[in-house]
Amino acid sequence: MRFTIRREPLLDALVRVQSSVERKSPVAVLGSLLCEVSAERLSVFGTDLEIGMRTRVAVADALPGRVALGARSLLEIVRELPSQAELRVSRKENGWVEIASGPYRFDLLGMAPQEYAPITYLPSFEEKSYFPVRPAALSEMIDKTVFALSTDTALYHLNGVLLEECPGGARMVATDTYRLSYVGSELFLESPRESGKAARPLANVIIPKKGLVELRKLLEGAGSAGLAFERGQLYAQVGDTYLFVRLIEGEYIDYRRIVPTETEHTVVLDRERFAADLRRISLLAPEKTRSIRLSLGQGRMEIACSNSELGEARGLLEVDYSGEKLEIGFNARYLLEYLNASRSPEVELSFKSRLSAAILRDRGRQDQAYVLMPMRI
């Protein structure tokens, strides 16, 4: 195996795949990357058996072959080489791999491909039936749900985000039982259900957090993307990079029962101003509950909190509200997580009473909702 490549494209590929490698595993192979050269292209694959990623970059002076190398050492070497440096990588007869660049030489202990156990998890990415999706829509769906999923291992089926097909598109749902967020969108350019190519119905696809986070990184700035579903796995194609994610098995809760069907009070807020005031006032909120109080009146809303160990804070915000005076309490962190994920200039906060579940959503968006329970104040 032999190839020549510039530092920057190789570094980009290694950084991208690095997050799919098991960093602290006692099994050495799970901390390695499988590098394969074929037809003037270098393929780099890594996996922790829960997710896996493969990306390709163009190389020159290529001699076909493959070898597994320690992911961390390889990344650190390439990162520390001078900018725009040219690297010449070759595998020696003794199995070692030499990385040469200008006056620098590094010899890494390589692992034979047959000894790389995760190779059995390397799927034929190109053979999957990918459904074209809108990258911007998928990014928004991930941003507005991933923060609300549960991290409680006892609620394993809630440790991921539900992706289901619904009339007019698709919907993502996440809940940790304290709040719930869902967002719908015209995600697929072609309906998986109508095409008949999906190996598994989308009504019960639960995607774990790590897979969603990695997928979201790949979507940044992407012009096109595709998703495939097969045998308990999600596959994604974004440019020259492929990702597989092992799905969570189990039935998701009937989340529709949690969403309020009617509200009586709605306040329209400037999202950035509301988020900024929440951050300021919540500086003195109790550390455990992060509780704040919203006091609504004609055209204004007071945000306040009280902490027996630190003191009190309050601020006044102009809002679009014409209902009766009332007070309602929330966890400030829960509110901020949605506001930070949203890109809408204005948001709506709706509720029936001070003790009923509230809905926070982008103004005018009926295809999404962030449901959260109020706190007693």
Buried (B, 14 or more C-beta within 10 A) or exposed (E): BBBBBBBEEBBEBBBBBBBBBBEEEEEEBBBBBBBBBBEEBBBBBBBBBBBBBBBBBBBEEBEEBBBBBBBBBBBEBBEEBEEEBBBBBBBEEEEEBBBBBEEEEBEBEBBEBEEBBBBEBBBEBEEBBBBBBBBEBBBBBBBBBBBBBBEEEEBBBBBBBBBBBBEEBBBBBBBBEEBBBBBBBEBBEEBBEEEEBBEBEBEBBBBBBBBBEBBBBBBEEBEEBBBBBBEEBBBBBBEBBBBBBBBBEEEBBEBEEBEBEEBEBBBEBBBEEBBBBBEEBBEBBBEEBBBBBBBBBEEEBBBBBBBEEEEEBBBEBEBBBEEEEEEBBBBBBBBBBBBEBBEBEBBBBBBBEBEBBBBBBBBEBEBBBBBBBBBEB
